[in-house]
Amino acid sequence: MSLAPHRSYYGYRLGGRVNCSRIVFWQEMPSPHQAPWIRALASLLPDRQVIGVFQKDVAPFRLAMGWSQPDYGQAQVFISPGRSTIEALLHSDCERTVHVFSGIVHNSVLDAAFRQVLSSRARVGILSEGRDWRGAKGMLRQAHSFFHERSYRRRVDFILALGRVGTRWFTKCGYDPAKLFPFCYVVEDHRGTDNQSHTKGVSITSVGRLISLKRIDLLLKAVAKVSSPEWTLKIIGEGEQHPFLEEMAERFRLQKKVVFRGSMPNLQVRQELALADIFVFTSRADGWGAVVNEALMSGVPVICSDYCGAADLIHSGFNGELFRCDSLESLTDTLQKWISKGPLSDAKREEIRSWSRCIEGEAVARYFLEIIGYFENGGGRRPRAPWITHQ
């Protein structure tokens, strides 16, 4: 049965035949960074079952961080299902079911379900971030993955690897590159937020937990070296490094240029992003970094560490630029370059907003269906991620 006629979608075409009757996603908890595309998938496949199986509900600390309850639309959702439900999902209509697993390394229930699926005739994929392979600890992680996963590495049909970090991780761990497909997180579309005027100069925004991993200290050191005086920095988030970072800002005499806003609900974060001229994401290591999506969908260019999965979304000079992870010189030079451009024009903001439609839920859902069709039909034209091909 043909899914739909060939259709252009922001430069991306859906073709081929998808024959599965069910697609089951196995994850630890509902995620607002996946719900938009799974919801779109269920809408595109009204005559098929799209199912989300979650071992627990959204954790309270995630809600405290600003997460909202994810909306999966027409997809069927199970939270902490019983054994009989799990068995039914695992063993019925195996040959026409696609199972996609996330978080199997850290969850025994998901790992057990995954290993049962491997012994069936169902198609099975993994959707996962990469892990940090740098240093001695990274080598141990890689060795553990290489040997722990050798029993099923060949059996898995496809890997949805989140960003360049994910793709490189799975390659290093011995997976067949032909089974690897770059994937992304997806966020809700709040493009309706109107931009308002802000203070004179370039408005820079950073969003994230104030912990050492996020390297806000590196950002403060970099802006302190920027020669142009016409900028302000807004830091949104909370964490254990807050007092240390405020003291650092005072030491660099940046009190009048740097504002700490604390934590806020996601919708308010999106409103703040819409006022920025530049968004900066300095994390030392991040499997993805969904706030990068949020900034781009607000029409804001992103300066991003090259060791983050979301770096895949950045087309240098168009919607932002990458800097070398942990390099003060690289970040300072990149900030200087973008601050020198001055406040963001309405035309440039709209250009970036328009581009970001390739990372909306429907575009990602169609890309996923092309991946499924590619394996069901024995190959053909290899699917390419729309955010990589479209600029």
C-alpha positions in Angstrom: 0.0 0.0 0.0 1.5 3.4 -1.0 1.8 5.8 1.8 1.2 8.9 -0.3 1.9 10.4 -3.7 5.4 11.9 -4.2 5.4 15.2 -2.4 7.8 18.1 -2.2 8.4 19.2 1.4 11.0 22.0 1.7 13.2 20.4 -0.9 12.6 16.9 0.5 10.7 14.2 -1.3 8.8 11.2 0.1 8.7 8.2 -2.1 8.6 4.4 -2.0 6.3 2.1 -0.2 6.0 1.6 3.5 4.4 -1.8 4.4 4.6 -2.1 8.1 1.3 -2.1 10.1 2.7 -0.9 13.4 5.6 1.2 14.6 6.4 0.9 18.3 8.7 3.3 20.2 10.2 2.0 23.4 11.6 4.7 25.7 12.2 5.5 29.3 9.8 8.4 29.5 7.8 10.7 27.3 9.9 13.4 25.7 8.9 16.9 24.4 11.9 16.6 22.1 10.4 13.6 20.3 6.7 13.9 20.7 6.3 16.4 17.8 7.6 14.1 15.1 6.0 11.0 16.5 2.7 12.9 16.6 3.2 13.9 13.0 4.0 10.3 12.1 0.7 9.1 13.6 -1.1 11.8 11.6 0.6 10.7 8.4 -0.3 7.1 9.0 -4.0 7.1 10.2 -4.5 3.5 9.1 -1.5 2.2 11.0 -0.7 1.9 14.7 1.9 4.3 16.0 2.6 3.4 19.7 4.8 4.9 22.4 5.7 2.6 25.3 7.2 4.4 28.3 8.5 2.9 31.5 7.6 6.0 33.6 6.0 9.4 33.3 7.9 12.6 32.9 10.1 13.0 36.0 9.2 15.9 38.4 12.7 17.4 38.0 12.2 17.6 34.3 8.9 19.5 34.8 10.7 21.8 37.2 13.3 22.5 34.5 10.5 23.8 32.2 9.4 20.7 30.4 5.7 20.4 29.6 3.7 17.1 29.3 4.4 16.0 25.7 1.5 15.8 23.2 1.6 12.6 21.1 -1.6 13.3 19.3 -3.2 10.2 17.7 -0.3 7.9 18.7 -1.3 5.3 21.4 0.6 5.8 24.6 1.4 3.3 27.4 2.9 4.5 30.7 4.4 1.7 32.9 2.5 -1.0 31.0 2.0 -4.4 32.6 3.7 -7.6 31.5 0.7 -8.8 29.4 0.6 -5.6 27.5 4.3 -5.7 26.8 4.1 -9.3 25.7 1.3 -8.5 23.3 3.2 -5.6 21.8 6.3 -7.7 21.4 4.8 -10.8 19.8 1.7 -9.8 17.8 2.1 -9.3 14.0 5.9 -9.4 14.2 6.7 -9.5 10.5 4.9 -6.2 9.9 6.0 -4.4 13.0 8.9 -1.9 13.4 10.3 -1.5 16.9 12.5 1.5 17.7 14.3 1.5 21.1 16.0 4.3 23.1 17.8 4.0 26.5 18.3 0.3 26.5 21.8 0.6 28.1 20.4 2.1 31.3 17.0 0.4 31.7 16.6 -3.3 32.4 13.0 -3.5 31.2 13.8 -1.9 27.9 16.9 -4.1 27.5 14.8 -7.2 28.1 12.1 -6.1 25.6 14.8 -5.3 23.1 16.4 -8.7 23.3 13.0 -10.4 22.9 12.4 -8.4 19.7 15.9 -9.4 18.4 14.8 -13.0 18.4 11.6 -12.3 16.4 11.1 -11.4 12.7 10.3 -7.8 13.4 12.4 -4.9 12.1 14.3 -3.2 14.9 16.1 0.1 15.2 17.9 2.1 17.8 17.3 5.9 18.3 20.1 7.2 20.4 22.5 10.0 21.3 26.2 9.3 21.1 28.5 9.1 24.2 31.6 11.0 24.9 34.6 9.0 23.6 37.3 11.4 24.6 39.9 10.6 27.2 40.4 7.5 29.4 36.8 7.3 30.4 35.7 7.7 26.8 37.9 4.8 25.8 36.3 2.6 28.5 32.8 3.6 27.4 33.7 2.7 23.8 35.2 -0.6 24.8 32.2 -1.5 26.9 29.8 -0.6 24.0 31.9 -2.6 21.5 31.9 -5.8 23.5 28.5 -5.5 25.2 26.7 -4.9 21.9 28.5 -7.4 19.7 25.7 -9.9 20.2 23.1 -7.8 18.4 25.1 -5.3 16.3 24.5 -7.1 13.0 20.9 -7.9 13.8 19.8 -4.3 14.2 18.3 -3.0 11.0 19.0 0.7 11.4 20.4 3.3 13.8 18.9 6.8 14.1 22.0 8.5 15.4 21.4 11.9 17.0 23.8 14.3 15.3 27.4 14.1 14.4 28.3 12.9 17.9 25.9 10.0 17.6 27.1 9.0 14.1 30.7 9.1 15.1 30.0 7.1 18.3 28.2 4.3 16.6 30.9 4.1 13.8 33.6 3.9 16.5 31.6 1.1 18.2 31.6 -1.1 15.1 28.2 -0.6 13.6 27.8 -0.8 9.8 27.8 2.7 8.4 25.2 1.6 5.9 22.8 1.2 8.8 23.5 4.7 10.3 21.2 7.6 9.6 21.7 11.1 11.2 18.7 12.0 13.2 17.6 15.0 15.3 15.4 16.0 18.2 12.3 18.0 17.4 10.6 20.8 19.4 7.2 22.3 19.3 6.6 25.1 16.8 6.0 28.5 18.5 6.8 30.7 15.6 3.8 32.9 16.4 5.7 34.8 19.0 6.2 38.5 17.9 9.6 40.0 18.1 9.9 43.2 20.0 12.6 45.9 20.1 15.4 45.5 22.6 18.1 47.7 24.0 20.8 49.2 21.9 23.4 46.9 20.4 23.5 43.1 19.9 21.5 40.9 22.3 23.1 37.6 23.1 21.2 34.8 24.9 22.3 31.6 26.5 20.0 28.9 27.9 20.9 25.9 30.0 21.7 24.6 33.4 24.5 26.5 35.2 26.8 23.5 35.6 30.4 22.9 34.5 29.4 20.8 31.5 27.6 23.7 29.9 30.7 25.9 30.0 29.0 29.3 30.7 32.4 30.3 32.3 33.9 30.0 28.8 31.2 32.3 27.4 31.9 34.9 30.1 35.6 34.8 29.4 34.9 35.1 25.7 32.6 38.1 25.9 35.0 39.8 28.2 37.6 39.7 25.4 35.2 41.0 22.6 36.4 44.4 21.5 32.9 45.8 20.5 31.1 47.4 23.5 27.7 47.2 21.8 26.3 43.9 23.2 24.4 42.5 26.2 24.2 38.9 27.4 21.2 37.3 29.0 21.8 33.9 30.8 18.7 31.8 31.4 19.0 28.8 33.7 19.9 27.8 37.2 22.4 25.4 38.7 25.2 24.9 41.2 27.6 27.3 39.4 25.3 30.3 39.6 27.2 32.0 42.4 30.5 31.3 40.8 29.4 32.7 37.5 28.0 35.8 39.0 31.3 36.4 40.8 33.1 35.9 37.5 31.0 38.4 35.8 31.7 40.9 38.5 35.5 40.2 38.3 35.4 40.9 34.6 33.3 44.1 35.3 30.4 42.8 33.2 27.6 43.6 35.7 26.0 46.1 33.4 26.2 43.9 30.4 25.4 40.4 31.7 22.0 39.5 33.3 21.2 36.2 35.0 17.5 35.4 34.6 17.2 32.1 36.4 14.9 29.2 35.3 11.6 29.8 33.5 8.9 27.7 31.7 9.7 26.7 28.2 7.2 29.0 26.5 8.8 32.0 28.3 12.2 30.8 27.2 10.9 30.8 23.6 9.7 34.3 24.0 13.1 35.4 25.3 14.8 33.6 22.4 12.7 35.5 20.0 14.2 38.8 21.2 17.8 37.7 20.7 20.2 38.5 17.9 22.5 35.6 18.7 22.1 32.4 20.7 25.2 30.8 22.1 25.4 27.1 23.1 28.8 26.4 24.7 28.3 22.8 26.1 31.5 20.7 26.4 29.5 17.7 25.3 25.9 17.3 24.4 24.1 14.4 22.7 21.9 17.0 21.0 20.9 20.3 22.5 17.2 20.9 21.7 17.4 24.6 22.6 19.4 25.0 19.4 16.3 24.0 17.5 14.2 26.5 19.5 16.6 29.3 18.7 16.6 28.5 15.0 12.8 28.2 14.9 12.7 31.7 16.4 14.9 32.9 13.5 18.0 33.4 15.7 21.5 32.4 14.4 23.3 30.0 16.7 27.0 29.9 17.8 27.4 26.3 18.8 30.2 24.0 20.1 31.3 21.5 17.5 31.0 18.6 20.0 27.2 18.8 20.2 24.8 16.8 18.2 22.8 19.9 17.2 25.9 21.2 15.4 24.5 19.3 12.4 21.9 22.0 12.1 24.4 24.8 11.7 25.3 26.0 8.2 28.2 28.3 8.7 27.5 31.9 7.8 23.9 31.3 7.1 22.2 30.3 10.4 25.2 30.5 12.7 28.6 29.1 13.1 30.5 26.4 15.0 33.5 27.0 17.3 36.0 24.5 18.6 34.8 22.9 21.8 36.5 24.3 24.9 38.6 26.8 22.8 38.4 30.3 24.2 40.1 31.7 21.2 37.7 30.1 18.7 34.6 31.2 20.7 35.9 34.8 21.1 36.7 35.1 17.4 33.3 33.7 16.4 31.5 36.0 18.8 33.4 39.0 17.5 32.5 38.1 14.0 28.8 37.8 14.6 28.5 40.8 17.0 30.2 42.9 14.3 27.3 42.2 12.0 25.1 44.3 14.3 21.5 43.6 15.4 19.7 40.9 13.4 17.5 42.2 10.5 13.9 41.1 10.1 14.7 39.7 6.7 17.5 37.5 8.1 15.4 36.4 11.0 12.6 35.3 8.6 15.1 33.5 6.3 16.3 31.4 9.3 12.7 30.8 10.4 11.8 29.6 7.0 14.8 27.3 6.8 13.9 25.7 10.1 10.7 24.1 8.7 13.0 21.3 7.7 13.3 20.3 11.4 9.6 20.5 12.1 7.8 17.3 13.1 6.3 16.5 9.7 9.6 16.8 7.9 11.3 14.5 10.3 8.5 12.0 10.3 8.6 11.8 6.5 12.4 11.3 6.7 11.8 8.5 9.1 9.3 6.9 6.8 11.8 7.0 3.9 14.3 5.2 6.1 11.7 2.5 6.9 10.8 2.3 3.2 14.5 2.1 2.2 14.9 -1.2 4.2 11.6 -2.7 3.4 12.2 -2.2 -0.3 15.7 -3.5 -0.3 17.6 -0.3 -0.9 17.4 2.3 -3.6 18.1 5.9 -3.2 19.5 6.4 0.3 17.4 8.8 2.4 19.2 12.0 3.5 18.3 14.2 6.4 16.4 17.3 5.3 18.3 19.6 7.7 21.6 18.5 6.0 20.4 18.7 2.4 18.3 21.9 2.6 19.7 25.4 2.8 
